[in-house]
Amino acid sequence: MSGGTAAGGRTARVGVVLVSHSARVAESVAELASELAGGGAQGAPVAAAGGGPDGGTGTSAELIAAAARSVDAGAGVAVLADLGSAVLTVKALLAEGGELPPGTRLVDAPFVEGAVAAVVTASAGGDLDAVAAAAGEAYGYRKE
Amino acid sequence: MLDTEFFRRWLSAAAAAVDREADRLTELDSAIGDADHGTNLRRGFAAVTAALEAEGPATPGAVLVLAGGRLISSVGGASGPLYGTLLRSTGKSLGPADEVSPEQFAGALREGVAAVSRLGGAVPGDKTMLDALEPAAAALAKDPEGFASARSAAADGALATVPLRARKGRASYLGERSIGHQDPGATSSALLVAALAEAAVREAS
């Protein structure tokens, strides 16, 4: 992985936020990615932000902001989103500034494969650029 | 000049229109989307109304920025960040003035519509809200006090989405099957522009 986050500060890991229209999808993918990354206290912080403001299918800006704050350890936060309003809501929050922790970035990546790559990379101590690159590279994994 | 009260009247007329037309918007959305547009916007504009009541923003720009933020946080669908960005970006372009000229507003609205286009990556003809917003903004750019022309331009733009094939959002997955349905986003955009004309009429009377 590309170096530590700061000299002597390898303990601060990049946080990962998973935004899905479905609360169950976000939570399940967070669980899957953490397990595949080895899990445990050494793993990068991962938070799910799934479902809409009314608890049904949709996107909640408040859940996204709370999730980003909960995984922010000062090394940056990588956000992965599934579709439509999930992507647009993260972009609108980032455009405004001040609503998500500094160093929060929307990562262009496939949701499940990208989440696994992001959490594995973040858990191994990769910085935000490395996490974003690993997640984005997941677009290239062919299945046939 | 357009004062803070004008913008509050606009949003209150928009909230009433969305509430009145929510079922129709959801019905249009059930044909080519996920059948939540009316419900989502009704929740969003109810939150806008409550926030304007509670916080009493003092300038036109502050009214629009507050309303945009509430839409982003409460709608739950793609129309939240899109309309939220429209209002927020328009509001920011208006700056801190106590009142703004129709020309300033027409310019700010163009900025807002451009921000929507950047956020969603859509252009007119993609069967989205831009098909109503762009013609309305263009009409106001030509005649900043022509709110009635803007309303007709937006309504015509929404109707003109019927034969289009959707190129953005969930409807785009339908391909050819999206043809023949009026776009719900363009329809709600036409409602917002009609509410603007309504606010202007009440000012003149």
Interface residues (C-beta under 8 A of the other chain):
Chain A: G52 P53 D54 G56 T57 G58 T59 S60 A61 E62 L83 G84 S85 L88 T89 K91 A92 L93 A95 E96
Chain B: D34 D36 N40 R43 G69 I72 S73 S74 V75 G76 G77 A78 S79 G80 P81 L82 G84 T85 R88 A115 L119 G120 G169 R170
